[in-house]
């Protein structure tokens, strides 16, 4: 909702819930996984027809969302890989 509000369009909770359900149903069909882009087209079609959101805003919103999700995912993964490994108290000492 806030993503579309940042572009100047109000999208209600009911429409967002409907769009997310349609996206999930389209993703569940074996021939249309998320990587094909079909679920995104289903969601964009609903937002375009029911919400009156222009195509340009839909394209920009999908891009912004993808960038935000990737930043959160990759930074979390990087932090978990190089983060602290714990204190010395919880490590087992090697014995000769």
N, C-alpha and C positions, 0 to 999 in steps of 0.2 A: 504494500500500500504506500509506504513511504517513498519507494523508488519512483513510482508514477507521480506522486505528489511533488517530488523534486523537479519533474518536468512540467508541472503545472496542471496535471489532470487528477481528478479525484476518482479513485476506484474503491468501491465499498468492499467490506469484508465478505459479503455473500458472493460477489462476483469473483473475488480472489479465491475463495474456497471452491467455487465451481470450476474455475480455471485449473487449480491445482489437482482437483479430482480428475478432470478430463486429461490432464497431462499424465497422471499416474495410470489411468486406464489405458491410454495410448501407449505408455511405456511397457505395460504388462503384456501386450500382444507380442508374441515371439518374433514376428517379422518387422516390428517397428520399435527397436530399442532406442534408448536416448541418443546413441551415437548417430543414428540416421537423421535426426533432426525433426522427424515427423511429430513427436510429442510437443516440440516447441512450436511447430506450425499450428497444431490443434489449439494450443493455449493462445497463440497470437491471433488466430482466427476468432476465438471467442472474445478476446479483449477488443478486437477491431469491430466486430459486429454488435456485441452487447454493450461494451463500454465506450464505444466511440473514440477509441485511442488511434491517432494517426499511425500509419505504417512506419514513418521515420522514428517516431518515439518508441514504438515497439522494438525496432532494430537496435536503437541506442540502449534501451533498457536491458535487452538480452545481453548486449556486449558489456555493459557496466556490471550486470549481475555475474557474468562469467569471470570477469576480471576480479571482482570482489571475492568470489568463492575460491578462485585459484590463489589469491594472495593469502587468505586465511588458511587454506589447506597446506600450501607449500611452506609458509612460515611456521605453522604448527609442526609439520613433519621435520623441518630443519631444526627447530628448537628441541624436539624430542631426540634427535640423533646426536646433537652436540651439547645437550644440556648436562647439568651435573649428574654424576652417576651415583650419588649418595655419599654419606660420610664414611669414614674409615671404621666406625663402630659396627656397621652392618655387613662389612666384608669379612670373609673368612681369611685367616692368615695361612700362608703356605707353611707347612711343616716339613722339615728335612727328612 
